[in-house]
């Protein structure tokens, strides 16, 4: 990065060149995932387009007031105004970029440091009931190759509370004979999660009856879950599999891959599991994130109490 500082002394670096330098930094030196780098690129593309439209083409010309004005514009623009959560994400990318500029001595001040994101509405995770999960899983019953695979996929998602990206990235060797699975989460952190008898039986059936037939349709791959052409199942494919199962089950609520993760956590806590155990199973770095699910459980208990107790209301 010393070369960047030398370039500044000879000729001021443009905003576009600085963004390119930052993206190389987070990709190579920090080793961030390709999807994360792509998200940074999109966010900073929005930012640099706004700067250019407002005549702010030099790094040193941007002020704290400009950053605040940019944030306000994201939610008030006529075409596709962003939600509070999307604005917070874009601002996070912009703040990281300006922090990098200061660290590399490309600017004298981090003008984005004190800019606050819009306040986010408190949103509780959406979970479905145990009966609804049962109906969803039953909707994958059948003997076809696709049904056997879909059953294993959904059983694994609900049994482990895994993110859909963690499940589609699984390889066959990640499923151990001890009825546990090795998941690789955010930051390449690995954790071991129990499978449960239903998920284990579904996976064993898939490995014996379905995967060999799918694997001969494509090139050799260690992937656990394969598509109909023999390639690794993608996140989009997993989403479609779940949506199709929800439609067959005639569920009246929206169901996504993350719904099963939320339901896993909510049902565990409702059953008496310790919040720190659930934290480890989910792969949360902070227990505060997991404690959101205790609010869901408390709301359920409150509703049941209000309905059932003769003096509740």
C-alpha positions in Angstrom: 0.0 0.0 0.0 3.0 2.3 0.2 2.7 2.7 -3.6 -0.7 4.3 -3.1 0.9 7.0 -0.8 3.6 7.7 -3.4 1.0 8.1 -6.1 -0.8 10.6 -4.0 2.3 12.7 -3.6 2.7 12.9 -7.4 -0.9 13.1 -8.4 -4.1 13.2 -6.3 -5.9 9.8 -6.5 -9.4 9.9 -8.0 -12.3 8.5 -6.1 -12.7 5.7 -8.6 -9.1 4.7 -8.3 -9.3 4.8 -4.5 -12.4 2.5 -4.6 -10.5 0.0 -6.8 -7.6 0.1 -4.3 -10.0 -0.5 -1.4 -11.7 -3.4 -3.1 -8.3 -5.0 -3.8 -7.4 -4.5 -0.1 -10.5 -6.2 1.3 -10.2 -9.0 -1.3 -6.5 -9.8 -1.1 -5.2 -8.5 2.3 -8.3 -9.1 4.4 -9.4 -12.2 2.4 -13.1 -11.3 2.4 -15.5 -13.6 0.5 -16.2 -12.9 -3.2 -19.9 -12.2 -2.4 -18.9 -9.7 0.3 -16.5 -7.9 -2.0 -19.2 -7.8 -4.7 -21.6 -6.2 -2.2 -19.0 -3.6 -1.3 -18.5 -2.9 -5.0 -22.3 -2.3 -5.5 -22.6 -0.1 -2.5 -19.6 2.0 -3.4 -20.8 2.3 -6.9 -24.0 4.0 -5.6 -21.8 6.3 -3.5 -19.3 7.2 -6.2 -22.2 7.9 -8.7 -23.7 10.3 -6.1 -20.4 12.0 -5.6 -19.9 12.4 -9.3 -23.4 13.8 -9.7 -22.6 16.4 -7.1 -19.2 17.4 -8.5 -17.2 15.8 -5.7 -14.5 14.1 -7.8 -11.5 14.6 -5.4 -11.1 12.6 -2.2 -10.3 15.7 -0.2 -13.4 17.5 -1.4 -15.8 15.2 0.5 -17.0 16.5 3.9 -19.0 15.0 6.8 -21.9 17.1 5.7 -21.7 15.5 2.2 -21.8 12.0 3.8 -25.0 12.9 5.8 -26.6 14.4 2.7 -25.8 11.2 0.8 -27.4 9.0 3.5 -30.5 11.2 3.4 -30.7 10.9 -0.4 -30.8 7.1 -0.3 -34.1 7.1 1.4 -35.7 10.0 -0.4 -34.7 9.5 -4.0 -37.6 9.2 -6.5 -36.4 6.0 -8.1 -36.1 3.0 -5.8 -35.6 4.6 -2.4 -33.8 2.3 0.0 -35.1 0.9 3.2 -33.5 1.7 6.5 -31.7 -1.6 6.6 -30.3 -1.1 3.0 -29.2 2.4 3.9 -27.4 1.1 6.9 -25.6 -1.5 4.8 -24.5 1.1 2.2 -23.3 3.4 4.9 -21.3 0.6 6.5 -19.5 0.1 3.1 -18.9 3.9 2.8 -17.5 4.1 6.4 -15.1 1.2 5.7 -13.9 2.9 2.6 -13.2 6.2 4.3 -11.5 4.5 7.2 -9.2 2.8 4.7 -8.5 6.2 3.1 -7.3 7.6 6.4 -5.3 4.5 7.3 -3.5 4.8 3.9 -2.9 8.6 4.4 -4.9 9.3 1.3 -7.0 11.8 3.3 -6.4 13.8 6.5 -9.7 13.1 8.2 -12.2 10.2 8.3 -15.3 12.3 7.3 -17.7 9.3 7.6 -16.7 8.3 11.1 -19.5 10.1 13.0 -22.3 9.6 10.4 -25.0 7.5 12.0 -27.3 5.1 10.0 -31.1 5.5 10.2 -32.7 3.8 13.2 -33.9 0.3 12.2 -37.3 -0.9 13.3 -37.1 -3.8 15.7 -38.0 -6.9 13.7 -38.4 -10.3 15.3 -37.4 -13.4 13.3 -40.3 -15.2 11.7 -40.7 -18.8 12.7 -43.4 -21.3 11.8 -45.0 -23.7 14.2 -43.9 -27.3 14.8 -47.0 -28.6 13.0 -46.2 -26.3 10.0 -42.6 -27.6 9.9 -44.0 -31.2 9.9 -46.3 -30.3 7.0 -43.5 -28.8 5.1 -41.3 -31.8 5.6 -44.1 -34.2 4.7 -44.5 -32.4 1.4 -41.2 -33.9 0.3 -42.3 -37.5 0.9 -41.9 -39.8 -2.1 -39.5 -42.2 -3.8 -38.3 -40.2 -6.7 -34.7 -39.0 -6.8 -35.8 -35.4 -6.5 -38.1 -36.1 -3.5 -35.5 -38.1 -1.7 -33.0 -35.3 -2.1 -35.4 -32.6 -1.1 -36.4 -34.5 2.0 -32.7 -34.7 3.0 -32.1 -31.0 2.3 -35.1 -29.8 4.3 -34.6 -32.2 7.2 -30.9 -31.1 7.5 -31.9 -27.4 7.4 -34.4 -27.8 10.3 -32.3 -30.3 12.3 -29.2 -28.1 12.4 -30.5 -24.5 12.0 -27.8 -24.0 9.3 -27.8 -21.1 6.9 -28.7 -22.2 3.4 -25.2 -21.2 2.2 -23.7 -23.5 4.8 -25.8 -26.4 3.6 -25.3 -26.1 -0.1 -21.6 -25.8 0.5 -21.5 -29.1 2.4 -19.4 -31.9 1.0 -20.1 -35.6 1.6 -17.2 -35.8 4.0 -18.7 -33.1 6.2 -21.3 -35.6 7.4 -19.8 -37.9 10.1 -20.9 -41.3 11.2 -21.3 -40.0 14.8 -24.5 -38.3 13.6 -23.0 -34.9 13.4 -22.3 -32.5 10.6 -19.4 -30.0 10.1 -20.7 -26.6 9.1 -18.6 -23.7 7.8 -20.1 -20.4 8.7 -19.2 -16.7 8.4 -15.5 -16.0 8.4 -14.8 -19.7 7.6 -15.5 -20.6 11.2 -16.4 -24.3 11.5 -18.7 -25.8 14.1 -20.0 -29.3 14.7 -23.8 -29.7 15.0 -25.8 -32.8 15.9 -28.1 -34.2 13.1 -30.9 -36.0 14.9 -32.4 -39.3 13.8 -34.8 -37.9 11.2 -32.2 -35.9 9.4 -29.7 -38.8 9.6 -32.2 -41.2 8.1 -33.1 -38.8 5.3 -29.4 -38.2 4.5 -28.6 -41.9 4.5 -31.5 -42.6 2.2 -30.4 -39.8 -0.1 -26.7 -41.0 -0.2 -27.7 -44.5 -1.0 -30.7 -44.0 -3.3 -30.5 -40.6 -5.0 -27.0 -39.1 -4.9 -25.3 -41.9 -7.0 -27.9 -41.4 -9.7 -27.4 -37.6 -9.7 -23.6 -37.7 -9.6 -23.4 -39.6 -12.9 -25.2 -36.8 -14.7 -22.3 -34.3 -14.1 -18.6 -34.1 -13.5 -17.2 -35.5 -10.3 -17.8 -33.2 -7.3 -17.6 -33.7 -3.5 -20.8 -31.7 -3.0 -23.3 -33.3 -0.7 -26.4 -32.0 -2.4 -26.6 -32.2 -6.2 -29.0 -30.8 -8.7 -30.7 -32.7 -11.4 -27.8 -32.2 -13.8 -25.2 -33.4 -11.3 -23.8 -30.1 -10.2 -23.8 -28.7 -6.6 -27.2 -27.3 -5.6 -27.1 -23.5 -5.5 -28.7 -21.2 -2.9 -31.3 -20.2 -5.5 -32.2 -23.8 -6.1 -32.5 -24.5 -2.4 -34.9 -21.5 -2.1 -37.0 -22.8 -4.9 -37.1 -26.3 -3.4 -38.4 -24.9 -0.1 -40.9 -22.6 -1.8 -42.3 -25.6 -3.8 -42.6 -27.7 -0.7 -44.4 -24.9 1.1 -46.9 -24.6 -1.8 -47.6 -28.3 -1.7 -48.0 -28.2 2.0 -50.5 -25.3 1.5 -48.9 -23.2 4.1 -50.4 -19.7 4.4 -47.2 -18.1 5.6 -44.1 -17.1 3.7 -41.4 -19.7 4.0 -37.7 -19.2 3.0 -34.5 -21.1 3.9 -34.0 -18.7 6.8 -37.5 -19.6 8.1 -36.2 -23.0 9.1 -33.2 -21.5 10.8 -35.5 -19.2 12.8 -37.9 -22.1 13.6 -35.0 -24.3 14.8 -33.9 -21.7 17.3 -37.3 -20.7 18.5 -38.4 -24.4 19.0 -35.2 -25.2 20.9 -35.6 -22.3 23.3 -39.3 -23.0 23.7 -38.3 -26.6 24.6 -36.0 -25.3 27.4 -32.6 -25.2 25.6 -30.0 -22.9 27.1 -29.5 -19.7 25.0 -25.7 -20.2 24.9 -26.1 -23.7 23.5 -28.4 -22.3 20.8 -25.8 -19.6 20.2 -23.1 -22.3 19.5 -25.5 -24.3 17.3 -26.4 -21.3 15.2 -22.8 -20.1 15.0 -23.6 -16.6 16.4 -20.5 -14.7 17.5 -22.6 -12.8 20.1 -25.2 -14.2 22.4 -27.1 -10.9 22.0 -28.0 -12.0 18.5 -29.4 -15.3 19.8 -31.4 -13.6 22.5 -33.7 -12.1 19.9 -35.3 -15.5 19.7 -36.1 -15.4 23.4 -38.4 -12.5 22.6 -40.2 -14.6 20.1 -40.7 -17.4 22.6 -41.8 -14.8 25.2 -44.4 -13.4 22.8 -45.7 -16.9 22.2 -46.0 -17.7 25.9 -47.8 -14.3 26.4 -50.3 -15.1 23.7 -51.0 -18.6 25.1 -51.4 -17.1 28.6 -53.8 -14.4 27.4 -55.9 -17.0 25.6 -55.9 -19.7 28.3 -55.9 -18.0 31.7 -59.3 -17.0 33.1 -57.9 -13.8 34.7 -55.5 -12.8 31.9 -57.9 -10.1 30.6 
